[in-house]
Structures are given as C-alpha cells and as structure tokens.
C-alpha cells in the first residue's frame, strides 16, 4: 500500500453568492475525527446568526492486516444540517473527492438571502463554495505514520539511535528515567520491518496508530 496522500497545508476560505444568499466555505487540514468538533464549534460561535452550517470531511485511516502490514481506508461524513437531504454535505464531500484530497474538513456557512434556491440551486451553491475554498488552498503531500513507543537501557542508546537513522522514521519525543523511553513516528511503509527489528531487541513496548 502507499502511505502517501494529498491534503492541504493550511486553512483556506471560499465564497459563493446566489440570489442574496451567501455561502462562505472554510477548509482545514485534519488528521483525526477528534479535530472536527472543536473547529465546527468555533465556526458556529463566529457565525451564530447563520441559517445553516453544513460540512463534510474525509480522513485517511490505515487498517492493519494479518501479515503485519496495512491497507488504506478512510473515515468520512457528510452533514446537511437542516438543508434538504443530499443538497449540502454530499456536494461538499464530492468536491473533496474530485480534488483528490484526504485529511480535509470543509464547512459551508449559509446566510439566507430571502429567496428559496430549490434543490438544484442548493447543490450548486454548496458545491461551488467548497470548490472555491479548495481551489485557494495549498496542496501538500503527507505521509501516514504509526506511533511506536520503545523502552531500553541507557547502555543501548547508541545502538538504538543508529537503528532509527533511516528514511521514514522520526523521534517524536524522548523521556529519560530509569530507562530511556522514545516515541517514534514511522511511515506505514517502513513500520512493519521496524517493529520486527525492535521486537527482536525487546525494545518495543506499545504502539498507537496516527
């Protein structure tokens, strides 16, 4: 499997207007579902008088397989937030997918202009606003990683440091107590081999998918 995916590097905004209604789109890079709710809550506080805030996201999700490797899936959601079913969340998600992006949340805030747009008009408005925000975003390639924790005695630190000097592996944190405790971020393409090497040395303690 590939451990690479295309996302955006920073938040961006877009805008679409139709018959007095304004559709303001916001796009953010996200790496986990837990990041979504705080972003939406802040947006609701900022736009407390808006008629609707609709959103969609797609987040890459690695799934372990029996041979110790990974397959790639994704988490997604599309929310119409009171708009007619299928007129908001799905068109937003469609723009994320059309752009070939993952690890992205897009929310569109609607201020009603007094004229009903109908189902085709709503679909076009939410789609166009999302497309504008994503078109203004800077695309970036990211790597799916796995968090790995290892524990080892001080006497073995030089050997550990040497082993970890390989592409796709980064030391995220170091703690020093009775033993050394390192937290590693390993690209999914190299993590199975790395874990085998660490296990053979009895250094591997636990892991956390990221």
N, C-alpha and C positions, 0 to 999 in steps of 0.2 A: 504494500500500500504506500501511497505518498503521504508524507507528514507535512506537506506544504498546502497552504490555502491562501486565497486573496481576500483581504479585508480593506479597511480604511485606517489611516494613521491617526486621524483626529476628527472631532465633531465638525459637522457642516450643516448648512441650512438651505432650504429652498422655498419657493413661493409660487402659488398659482391662484389666479382670480377668475371668477365666473359669476356674472350677473349679481355683483355685490358681495358675494361670499368670498372670504379669504381662506386659503388653505396653506398654512405655514408648516413646513416639514423640517424635522430635525433628525439627523443621522448620527449615531455614535458607534464607535468600536466597542464590542463587548466580548468577554471571553467565557462568561458563565451566566446562567439564568439569574443567579442571585444579584447580578448587577442591574437587572432590568427594572425592578420595582422602585428602587431609590431614584432612578432617572425619571421615571414616569411621575412619581410623586412630586418631585421638584418642578416638573413641567406643569402639572395640574395646579400647583401653588402659584406659578408665574402667570398662568392663563386661566384663572379661576372663573372668569366670565365667559369662557368659550363654550360653544354649543356641544362640540364633541372633540375628544382626543382619541384617535384611532391609531393602532400600531401593528407592527409585525417584526419578527426577528428570526434569524437563522444562526445557530451556533454549532460549530463542528463538535462532534462527540466521538472520541475513539472508543471502540468496543473490543475488549480482549478476546482472543480466540484460543482454543486448546493448545496450539503449538507454541504458545508464548508470545505470539505476535499480536497484530491489531488489524481490525477492519474499521472503515470510516463510515460513521453515520452522522446524523445531525439532529439537533433539537430545534423545533420551530413552533411558532404560534402566530395566529393572525386574529386580531380583535377588532370588531366593528363598532364597539362602544355605543350602541344605540342606533347606529345607521342601519338601513335595510341590509339584511343578510347578504354577504358577499360583495358589498359595494365599496368597502374601505380596506379592511385588513388583508384580504386576498390580493387586491390590486397592488397594495404596498409590498407584500411579500413577492409578488410577481416581478416587481422592479428590482428587488434584491437579487432574485434568481437570474433575471435577464442580464444583470450586470456581472454575474458570475462571482458574487460575493458571499462570504460567510463571516461569522463573528461580527454581525451588524444588527443593530436595532434602529428602526425608523419609526418615528411617531409623527402624525399629521394632526395639527390643531385646526379646527374649523370654526370660523366666525360666520354665523349665518347672516346673509345679506337681505333676507326678506322674500326671496324668490325660490320656490322649490325647483331643484335641478333634475329630479327624476333619476331613475336607476342608471341609465347610460351617462348622464351628466356627473353623477357622484363617482362612478367608476373612473371616468376620465379625469376628474379633479384630483382624486386621491392618487391615482397613478402618476399624473403629471407632476404633482407636488413632490412625491417621493423621488421620481426620476430627476427632478431639478436638484434636490439635495444631494443625491448620489453622484450626479454629474460634476458637482462642485467639490466633491471630496477627493482627497489624495489617496490613491490606491497603494497598497503595500503588501508584499508577500510575508506571511507569517508561518511559523513552524509550530506544529502541535508538539507539546512536551509532556513528559511524565515526571512528577516529583518523586524523587527517590531519597531516602534517608539512610545514612550509613554511620556506624559506630566502630571505632577502632582505637587501640592504644597509641600513645604518643610515639612510641618507638617505631611504629609502622607508617607514620605520616609521610615521610619521603616517598615510600612506595605507593601510597595512595595518591599523592599529588602527581606522581609520574603517570599512573594509570589513567587519571582523569584528564590528562592533556591530550584530548582527542576531539575531532570535529563533532559538533552536536551536543557537547556536554558542557554545562556551566555550573559552577559552585554558587548557589544562591545564598547560602548562609553558613557560617562556621560558629560552633559553640565549643568551649573548652572547659571541661570539668574534670571528673575522674578519668574520663576518656575524651576523645575527640568525637564530636557529632557534626557531620556535614549534611546539608540539604542540597540536593543536586536537581537541576532541570535538564533532563535528557530528551533529545528529539526521539520521537517514536520509532524512527528508522534505525536507531542505534541502541535503544533501551533494552531490548531482549538480550543482546550479546553482552551489554554492560552488566546487566543484572546477573547473568550467569557467572561472569568473572568475579563480581562482588560476592556472590553466594559461595563460590569456591574458596574465597579467603575468609569466610564467616564475618564479613563486614556489613552485609545487607541487613537492615532492621525492618523497615516498613516502607510503603510507597503510597503516594496519593496522586491520582490522575488529575491532570490540569488541561 
